[in-house]
C-alpha cells in the first residue's frame, strides 16, 4: 500500500501533532469545564492517532521495499 506524498505528509502531521494535541486539550480543558466522557474521548483520539501512524508506517515500509 503506497500513499501519495501529499496525503502522507498530511496524515503524518495529523498523527504526530494534531491528534495528540487534541487529546491533551480535551483531557485538560474537559476536567476544568466538566465535559462528559473525558477518558473515553481521549482514548479514542489516541487510538485513532495510533492507527494512522501504523498505516503510514506500513506505507513507508512498502515504499522502501520497492526501492
C-alpha positions in Angstrom: 0.0 0.0 0.0 1.5 3.3 -1.1 0.2 6.6 -0.1 0.7 9.7 -2.3 3.3 12.1 -0.9 0.8 14.9 -0.1 -1.6 12.5 1.7 1.4 11.0 3.6 2.5 14.5 4.8 -1.0 15.4 6.0 -1.6 12.1 7.8 1.8 12.3 9.4 1.1 15.8 10.7 -2.3 14.6 12.0 -0.9 11.6 13.7 2.1 13.2 15.2 0.8 16.7 16.1 -2.9 17.3 15.7 -4.4 14.3 17.4 -2.1 14.2 20.4 -2.7 17.9 20.9 -6.4 17.5 20.6 -6.4 14.6 23.1 -4.4 16.6 25.6 -6.6 19.7 25.1 -9.8 17.7 25.7 -8.4 15.9 28.7 -7.2 19.1 30.4 -9.9 21.5 29.5 -12.6 18.9 29.8 -11.8 18.5 33.5 -12.0 22.2 34.1 -15.3 22.6 32.3 -16.9 19.3 33.3 -17.1 17.9 29.8 -18.5 14.4 29.5 -16.6 11.2 28.7 -13.1 12.6 29.1 -11.4 9.2 29.4 -13.4 7.7 26.5 -12.9 10.6 24.1 -9.2 10.9 24.9 -8.6 7.2 24.5 -10.5 7.2 21.2 -8.5 10.2 19.8 -5.2 8.5 20.9 -6.3 5.2 19.3 -7.1 7.0 16.0 -3.7 8.6 16.0 -2.0 5.2 16.6 -4.0 3.7 13.8 -3.0 6.4 11.4 0.6 6.1 12.5 0.6 2.4 11.8 -0.9 2.9 8.4 1.7 5.5 7.3 4.4 3.2 8.8 3.1 0.4 6.5 3.2 2.7 3.6 6.8 3.7 4.4 7.8 0.0 4.6 6.1 -0.6 1.2 7.8 2.4 -0.3 11.3 1.5 1.0 10.8 -2.2 -0.1 10.3 -1.1 -3.7 13.5 1.0 -3.8 
